[in-house]
Amino acid sequence: MPVSSKRRLVADALRDAIATGRYRAGERLPGEHDLAARFAVSRGTVRAALADLADDEYISIHGGIGSVVTFDGAALDPRGGWARSIAASGTEVTTRVLRLARLDDPGLQAEVEASDATFVAVDRLRTVVGERPVSLERSVLPYVGRLAAATADGLVDGSLTATIAEAGLVPASAEQWVDVVPLAGEDAHLLERAEGTPFLRSRRISRTGEGAFVERVDSLLDPDRFRLHMRFGTAR
């Protein structure tokens, strides 16, 4: 069997094991030696397969610090979008798109080091059914492909994550900043809270493996429902 076929076999088997829950979030995969013996391949083939999984964001193979946002204690998976992750936790949440429009902003281009000054702006409000809104998210993304078309045609299946994927953009890395701010003005009104109510504020900027800008999203998150979970050291 060619090396490339062995690499795909190992990657597909591990991807399936992760997707079906055999390996849970935060759990370490077996070491390279054990995986090589299990699949009867070289450690180089295992390393290549693990690199493929890391590219697809199924695993992290780098040391350092990582973080995930949780909702009611359940980790939110950015690969499938927060809405699906929250729904999977058993909580029914509606998402209302407040803005989906073209945005021209040379200042933003310089700030996020984008290749163009034209962006797509997407503002979304998430509400737990029967309760008050729990998050307000404002995203800016490159004005390309299916994202550009979304300003006229809407999001793919109502999902920004799906629209980003259809535009051919694959987030491979991100930076995130989190602090606490008092709600004011329009934000307080939209979130149905009194002005001055403290909310988590998150800014995340994601890029492709080549460093190209994918998304900047500014989120206001209800601290009674959302948490930021930090992981130190080498993840699986």
C-alpha positions in Angstrom: 0.0 0.0 0.0 1.4 3.5 -0.9 2.5 5.7 2.0 -0.1 8.2 1.1 -2.8 5.6 1.3 -1.6 4.4 4.7 -1.6 8.0 5.9 -5.2 8.4 4.9 -6.2 5.1 6.5 -4.7 6.1 9.8 -6.1 9.7 9.7 -9.6 8.4 8.7 -9.6 5.8 11.5 -8.6 8.3 14.1 -11.0 10.9 12.8 -13.8 8.4 13.0 -12.8 7.5 16.6 -12.9 11.1 17.6 -16.2 11.9 15.9 -17.9 8.9 17.5 -16.6 9.7 21.0 -14.1 6.9 21.4 -11.6 9.6 22.2 -13.3 12.4 24.2 -12.5 16.1 24.2 -9.3 16.7 26.2 -8.3 13.0 26.2 -4.8 12.2 24.8 -4.5 9.9 21.8 -2.1 6.9 22.1 1.5 7.8 21.5 3.1 7.6 18.0 4.8 4.2 18.9 1.5 2.6 19.9 -0.3 4.0 16.9 2.4 2.8 14.5 2.2 -0.7 16.0 -1.6 -0.7 15.9 -1.8 0.3 12.2 1.4 -1.5 11.2 2.9 1.7 9.7 6.0 3.8 10.4 6.0 6.5 13.0 6.6 9.0 10.1 3.2 7.9 8.6 1.6 8.4 12.0 3.1 11.9 12.3 1.8 12.7 8.8 -1.7 11.5 9.7 -1.7 13.4 12.9 -0.7 16.5 11.0 -3.7 16.0 8.7 -6.0 15.8 11.7 -4.4 19.0 13.2 -5.0 20.8 9.9 -8.7 19.7 10.1 -8.8 21.0 13.7 -9.7 17.5 15.1 -6.6 17.6 17.4 -3.8 19.9 18.6 -0.3 18.6 18.5 1.5 21.7 19.7 2.4 22.7 23.2 1.3 25.9 24.8 -2.1 27.3 25.8 -5.4 26.6 24.2 -8.9 27.7 25.1 -12.5 26.8 24.3 -15.7 28.6 25.1 -18.3 26.6 27.1 -22.0 27.0 27.4 -23.6 25.7 30.6 -20.4 23.7 31.1 -20.5 22.1 27.6 -17.6 22.8 25.3 -18.7 24.7 22.1 -17.1 23.3 18.9 -16.2 26.1 16.5 -16.0 23.6 13.6 -19.8 23.1 13.6 -20.7 26.5 14.9 -21.9 27.6 18.4 -25.6 27.2 17.5 -25.3 23.5 16.8 -23.1 23.0 19.8 -25.5 24.7 22.1 -28.4 22.7 20.6 -26.4 19.5 21.2 -26.3 20.4 24.9 -30.1 20.1 25.0 -30.8 23.8 25.1 -33.0 25.3 22.4 -31.5 28.5 21.1 -32.7 30.7 18.3 -30.3 32.8 16.2 -31.4 36.1 14.7 -29.3 37.8 12.0 -29.4 41.5 12.8 -27.0 42.6 9.9 -25.6 40.9 6.8 -24.0 43.6 4.7 -21.0 44.7 2.8 -18.6 46.9 4.7 -15.8 49.0 3.3 -13.2 49.9 6.0 -9.5 50.5 5.2 -8.8 51.0 8.9 -10.0 47.5 9.6 -8.0 46.1 6.7 -4.8 47.4 8.4 -5.9 46.2 11.8 -6.5 42.6 10.8 -3.9 42.6 8.0 -6.4 41.6 5.4 -5.7 41.6 1.7 -8.6 43.9 0.9 -10.6 46.7 2.5 -14.0 45.2 1.7 -15.6 42.9 4.2 -18.9 41.1 5.0 -20.4 42.2 8.3 -22.6 39.7 10.1 -24.3 40.5 13.5 -26.2 37.8 15.3 -28.3 37.6 18.5 -28.7 34.3 20.2 -31.7 33.7 22.5 -32.6 30.7 24.7 -36.2 29.9 23.9 -38.4 31.3 26.6 -35.6 33.4 28.1 -33.6 36.5 27.3 -30.8 36.7 24.7 -27.6 35.1 25.9 -25.1 36.4 23.3 -24.5 39.2 20.7 -21.9 38.5 18.1 -20.5 40.8 15.5 -18.3 39.3 12.8 -16.4 40.7 9.9 -15.1 38.5 7.1 -13.4 38.8 3.7 -15.8 39.8 0.9 -15.1 36.8 -1.3 -17.0 33.9 -2.9 -20.0 32.6 -1.1 -19.5 35.1 1.7 -19.8 38.0 -0.7 -22.9 36.4 -2.2 -24.4 36.0 1.2 -25.2 39.8 1.3 -27.8 39.1 -1.3 -28.6 35.4 -1.0 -28.3 34.9 2.8 -26.1 32.5 4.8 -25.8 28.8 3.7 -28.4 26.9 5.7 -28.6 30.0 8.0 -25.1 29.2 9.3 -22.1 31.5 9.1 -19.8 28.5 9.8 -21.2 26.7 6.7 -20.9 29.9 4.6 -17.3 30.3 5.6 -16.6 26.7 4.6 -18.3 27.1 1.2 -16.2 30.2 0.6 -13.2 27.9 0.8 -11.8 29.5 4.0 -10.4 27.0 6.5 -9.5 28.6 9.9 -6.2 27.0 11.2 -5.2 29.4 14.0 -6.7 32.1 16.1 -6.0 34.6 18.8 -8.6 35.5 21.4 -9.0 38.2 24.0 -11.5 38.2 26.8 -12.5 40.7 29.4 -15.6 41.9 31.3 -17.5 45.1 30.3 -20.7 46.8 31.5 -23.4 46.8 28.8 -24.4 50.2 27.4 -26.8 51.7 24.9 -27.9 49.5 22.0 -26.1 46.4 23.3 -28.0 46.5 26.6 -31.3 47.0 24.7 -30.7 44.1 22.3 -29.6 41.8 25.2 -32.6 42.9 27.3 -30.5 43.9 30.2 -30.1 47.0 32.3 -27.3 49.3 31.3 -24.2 48.5 33.4 -24.9 44.8 33.5 -21.5 43.0 33.4 -21.0 40.7 30.3 -18.1 38.8 29.0 -16.6 40.4 26.0 -14.6 38.2 23.6 -12.6 39.1 20.5 -11.3 36.3 18.3 -9.3 36.7 15.1 -8.8 33.6 13.0 -6.6 32.9 10.0 -5.8 30.2 7.5 -2.8 28.0 7.6 -1.1 30.5 5.3 -1.9 33.4 7.6 -4.7 34.9 5.5 -7.5 36.7 7.5 -10.7 34.6 7.9 -12.8 36.3 10.6 -12.8 38.8 13.5 -15.8 38.2 15.8 -16.6 40.4 18.8 -19.0 38.6 21.2 -20.9 39.7 24.3 -21.7 36.6 26.3 -23.9 36.2 29.3 -21.5 35.2 32.2 -24.3 33.1 33.8 -24.2 30.8 30.8 -20.8 31.1 29.2 -17.3 30.3 30.5 -13.8 30.3 29.0 -12.0 27.1 29.6 -8.2 27.2 29.5 -6.0 24.2 28.7 -2.3 24.3 29.5 0.5 22.1 28.2 0.4 19.7 25.2 -3.1 18.7 24.1 -3.8 15.3 22.4 
